[in-house]
Amino acid sequence: MNNKEKIKEVKPQESQQTDPLAGLEETINKVREAQRIFATYSQEKVDEIFKQAAFAAANQRISLAKMTVEETQMGITEDKVIKNHFASEYIYNKFKDEKTCGTIEEDMTSGVKHIAEPVGVVAGIVPTTNPTSTCIFKALISLKTRNGIIFSPHPRAKKATVEAARIVLEAAVKAGAPENIIGWISEPTIEKSKYLMSHKNINLILATGGTGMVKAAYSSGIPAIGVGSGNTPAVVDETAHIRMAANSILMSKTFDNGMICASEQSVVAVESIYEQLKEEMVRSGAYILNEEERKKVGEILLQNGRINGKIVGQSAYDIGRMAGLELPKDTKVLIGEVEKIGNEEPFSFEKLSPVLALYKAKDFKEAEYKAIRLLKHGGIGHTAVLYTDQINQDRINSFNNFMKTGRVLVNMPSSQGAIGDIYNFRLEPSLTLGCGSWGGNSVSENVTTKHLINIKVNAERRENMLWLQLPPKIYLKYGCLPTAFEDLHDHKRAFIITDKPLYDMGFANKVTAPLQKMNIDTEVFYEVSPDPTLADIRKGLEVMQVFNPDVIIALGGGSPMDAAKIMWLMYEHPEIEFEGLALRFMDIRKRIYQFPQLGNKAKMVAVPTTSGTGSEVTPFAVVTDDKTGIKYPIADYQLTPDMAILDTELIMDMPKTLTAWSGIDALTHAIEAYVSVLATEYTNPYALEAIRLLFKYLPQAYQEGGTNRKAREKVHYASNLAGIAFANAFLGICHSMAHKLGSAFELPHGLANALLISEVINYNATDAPRKQATFPQYKYPNAVERYARIARYLDIGGKNDQDSVQNLIIEIERLKKTLDIPQSIKEAGVNEKAFYQKLDSISEMAFDDQCTTANPRYPFIEEIKEIYQKCYDRKNKKEIAG
């Protein structure tokens, strides 16, 4: 039985239909139905089908090669045997163990599965240059991925392509594949190819062929993977192994008479080794055309500005005869020495035959430039080759950077190297080589099985990791400062940062005295403003850089600590950009601007003299831009102090008003941390205990001052506990709004919080917010429940959660009244006209404040504006009894 008798249609009635497309329509439908069945197959069953199909194709590699040469009159039988063998054996061995069915990857810890699904039915466009190897390759990767495929052969190679498809199909069916899983067009026409590529039941086009066919695939309206033309340049520099380069180039260029699209089309040699390379090429069988011969060959290379199809895949000897040349019969490659690149030079085109252009370059840079021009002329995106000493990584990197190609090969024959695996096993084996956007393709890599599957991700709910971070050491008790400083025994120079009032009151001496007894040199900077500014930081930084400390001590309330944290950062990293520090983030671990590691030059110690900010244990700092007046909350765990010292002796003489405002600030810290979307079982105890201590002891600390040492201590500890809570759970919109209100109207931060907190609780306390927070740890809004839990912890719970929330608000208002805190923004002295002039701007800025993200209810700007308005004049609010 001859090959012609062996070929049989999947749909024999196709040729019998009056309508030439009717048979194709039936083929498409049958392959579609077969693929639906195939899509249900297990990985084990698919792998057996894949194996048997590859085995059958490899077994027929010689007969298919002979048939191809006989039909197309192009190429070399022996080389086509290699291509068929590669398309079956190499493809099988590369992908035999690859998971392509069902769950292909699973991470139970993260709750993610990757599930592979077939794309469906593939239209396989096959070129005349590689009609059987490309067919085998596409059929095998389609079978491995549970896809059906219908081939559209090139008219000049239709018999060979159909025979290759039939061999694979019969083996696949015998191994258990559905009967019609592979189909083909036995009598291809442009009309049939277009119909196939635009059919509604085709899910993907895999196009290998001429520019026109690939362009038609991309314009069909169906997803397509196509490949562009190649015009591969090979650069040979003066450090290359010349003999290896010459032999590799000729080996590649003669393979199947140069029909591989990745084969070298031009060689660019550096001038110093140009003649040596020519000699080696001649020694290996190349023929250097003289000027007259070059012109004659050039005349037959092109027809109407395009490559002459008659030369494709022909031998160098036969091409010479077409040009009227009598050459030695063993001539392997014709080489034309040329200078021009472009339409006027036939040798600069892709020739798909054993014909090479040879260019001379004065140095590597010029060689690189000529290679770029050759690619732009006709092969951009495909492949480029460099021959150089492997030690020249600078040249290899430069070549990589300048060549706009999907494959940049170093020291290897391009035809065999580009198709993968042979000269680098990490390069995927493929007979469809993408050229990326440079070449008008959808992929730039070697096309493989991964391009023929859809991967769906099954993701189970897994919230991001949470944390509890605080200073490694926290010391507390009345008079503990000197003892705590003993931990600094190995330090030499201490830089103390404080403010002028504390300095004038002698607080700095309480720090410097024990340090000096330990022989630690000290320097005090006391020019920190109540709202520290960038100017304060720059001024302190100048002194710090001269003194060169190895420990920094922040002494005071929030202002000196905030200033000290930023000075510490800029002292260790003077290259830092403030704009980056202040950039708002959604997740502190994923921020765009990464803070550098601190502590390499100096340790940070925080000694609070007020009870409110909790800054001694937090990663936060608030800095004011003195030019714009804008306050920037800055946060990063690198800013967390290394040591916090809570010596309650230092807070016994806190002014009465400061006690009230900072105490309410601490209370707001604890409440907002407890209802934050990032609250955890680890932050909740700190928050609840801080709230309890403040409600119990803040009134006594306010009214009795330093005479009630216990109350002062308890409030100080509560402030610290609240700091630990909000350092890890973050805050909410009360702080967002307080930052902007205080900045706009010069209100102390604690007072601003006190003016807002009750209305913020009212706003947050809903089970059906207009918009939920974006990154909650809760499964549903639970702010009402959590506020109520605070009330119950304080023994002021009501008959239900809503009632408990109102009782909490009443207690907060009662506490504020005890502390003589104004009931409204207006009562705090803010002018009504000025307030409403700035209302829109502070509402928008509060929305964009860093604290907003963790609020249990995600606010609209108009809602923030409404809260501000309610807080401005609260005269209609019910009077709080008692």
Secondary structure by P-SEA (a helix, b strand, c coil): ccccccccccccccccccccaaaaaaaaaaaaaaaaaaaaccaaaaaaaaaaaaaaaaaaaaaaaaaaaaacccccaaaaaaaaaaacaaaaaaccccccccccccccccbbbbbbbbccccbbbbccccaaaaaaaaaaaaaaabbbbbbbcccccaaaaaaaaaaaaaaaaaaccccccccccccccaaaaaaaaaccccccccccccaaaaaaaaaccccbbbbbbbbbbbbbccccaaaaaaaaaaaaaacccccccccccbbbbcccaaaaaaaaaaaabbbbbcaaaaaaaaaacccccccccccccccaaaaaaaacccccccccbbbbbcccccccccccccccccbbbbbbbccaaaaaaaaaaaaaacccccbbbbbccccaaaaaaaaaaccccccccccccccccccccccccccccccbbbbcccccccccccccccccbbbbbbccccccbbbbbcccccccccccccccccccccccbbbbbbcaaaaaaccccccaaaaaaacccccccccccccccaaaaaaaaaaaaaacccbbbbcccaaaaaaaaaaaaaaacccccccccccccccccccccccccccccbbbbbbbcccccccccccbbbbbccccccccccccccccccbbbbcccccccccaaaaaaaaaaaaaaaaaaaacccccccaaaaaaaaaaaaaccaaaaaacccccaaaaaaaaaaaaaaaaaaacccccaaaaaaaaaaaaccccaaaaaaacaaaaaaaaccccccccccccccccccaaaaaaaaaaaaccccccaaaaaaaaaaaaaaaaaaaccccccccccccaaaaaaaaaaaaaaaaaccccccccccccaaaaaaaaaaaccccccccccc
